[in-house]
């Protein structure tokens, strides 16, 4: 996924600027997922995973454990 660089902006940036930045990030996400329907499905699945994990910190820990197992197993 393409990374957007953030320039130093005043702390009180306009809501329109934040919206434009959000739309650019969303467009990158949709493109990396292969389309809007795939992106919507990915967001729904991620939300369900986070909810079942009991929050973002637990979900991140679970992914970290899987990553460590993958590294040890080598697949």
C-alpha positions as a Markdown table, in Angstrom:
| # | Residue | x | y | z |
|---|---|---|---|---|
| 1 | Unk | 0.0 | 0.0 | 0.0 |
| 2 | Unk | 1.3 | 3.4 | -0.9 |
| 3 | Unk | 2.3 | 5.5 | 2.1 |
| 4 | Unk | 1.2 | 9.1 | 2.3 |
| 5 | Unk | 3.8 | 11.5 | 3.7 |
| 6 | Unk | 2.4 | 13.9 | 6.3 |
| 7 | Unk | 3.8 | 17.4 | 6.2 |
| 8 | Unk | 4.0 | 19.5 | 9.3 |
| 9 | Unk | 0.6 | 21.2 | 9.6 |
| 10 | Unk | -0.8 | 23.4 | 12.2 |
| 11 | Unk | -2.6 | 21.6 | 15.0 |
| 12 | Unk | -5.8 | 23.3 | 14.0 |
| 13 | Unk | -5.9 | 22.1 | 10.4 |
| 14 | Unk | -9.2 | 22.4 | 8.7 |
| 15 | Unk | -11.8 | 19.6 | 8.7 |
| 16 | Unk | -11.7 | 19.6 | 5.0 |
| 17 | Unk | -7.9 | 18.8 | 5.0 |
| 18 | Unk | -8.5 | 15.9 | 7.3 |
| 19 | Unk | -11.3 | 14.7 | 5.1 |
| 20 | Unk | -9.1 | 14.9 | 2.0 |
| 21 | Unk | -6.3 | 13.0 | 3.8 |
| 22 | Unk | -8.8 | 10.3 | 4.9 |
| 23 | Unk | -10.1 | 9.9 | 1.3 |
| 24 | Unk | -6.5 | 9.5 | 0.0 |
| 25 | Unk | -5.8 | 6.8 | 2.6 |
| 26 | Unk | -9.1 | 5.1 | 1.8 |
| 27 | Unk | -8.4 | 5.2 | -2.0 |
| 28 | Unk | -5.0 | 3.6 | -1.3 |
| 29 | Unk | -6.6 | 0.9 | 0.8 |
| 30 | Unk | -9.3 | 0.2 | -1.8 |
| 31 | Unk | -6.6 | 0.0 | -4.5 |
| 32 | Unk | -4.5 | -2.4 | -2.4 |
| 33 | Unk | -7.5 | -4.6 | -1.8 |
| 34 | Unk | -8.3 | -4.8 | -5.4 |
| 35 | Unk | -11.6 | -2.9 | -5.4 |
| 36 | Unk | -14.3 | -1.4 | -3.2 |
| 37 | Unk | -16.2 | -4.5 | -2.5 |
| 38 | Unk | -13.0 | -6.4 | -1.4 |
| 39 | Unk | -12.0 | -3.4 | 0.8 |
| 40 | Unk | -15.4 | -3.3 | 2.5 |
| 41 | Unk | -15.2 | -7.1 | 3.1 |
| 42 | Unk | -11.6 | -6.7 | 4.6 |
| 43 | Unk | -12.8 | -3.9 | 6.9 |
| 44 | Unk | -15.8 | -5.9 | 8.1 |
| 45 | Unk | -13.6 | -8.9 | 8.7 |
| 46 | Unk | -11.0 | -6.9 | 10.5 |
| 47 | Unk | -13.7 | -5.3 | 12.7 |
| 48 | Unk | -15.1 | -8.7 | 13.6 |
| 49 | Unk | -11.6 | -10.0 | 14.4 |
| 50 | Unk | -10.9 | -7.0 | 16.7 |
| 51 | Unk | -14.2 | -7.3 | 18.4 |
| 52 | Unk | -13.7 | -11.0 | 19.0 |
| 53 | Unk | -10.2 | -10.4 | 20.2 |
| 54 | Unk | -11.5 | -8.0 | 22.8 |
| 55 | Unk | -9.8 | -4.9 | 21.3 |
| 56 | Unk | -7.0 | -3.7 | 19.2 |
| 57 | Unk | -4.2 | -4.5 | 21.7 |
| 58 | Unk | -5.3 | -8.1 | 21.9 |
| 59 | Unk | -5.7 | -8.4 | 18.2 |
| 60 | Unk | -2.2 | -7.0 | 17.7 |
| 61 | Unk | -0.8 | -9.5 | 20.2 |
| 62 | Unk | -2.6 | -12.4 | 18.5 |
| 63 | Unk | -1.1 | -11.4 | 15.1 |
| 64 | Unk | 2.3 | -11.0 | 16.7 |
| 65 | Unk | 2.1 | -14.5 | 18.1 |
| 66 | Unk | 1.1 | -15.9 | 14.7 |
| 67 | Unk | 4.0 | -14.0 | 13.1 |
| 68 | Unk | 6.4 | -15.5 | 15.5 |
| 69 | Unk | 5.1 | -19.0 | 15.0 |
| 70 | Unk | 5.3 | -18.5 | 11.2 |
| 71 | Unk | 9.0 | -17.4 | 11.6 |
| 72 | Unk | 9.7 | -20.5 | 13.8 |
| 73 | Unk | 7.9 | -22.9 | 11.5 |
| 74 | Unk | 9.1 | -21.3 | 8.3 |
| 75 | Unk | 6.0 | -21.3 | 6.3 |
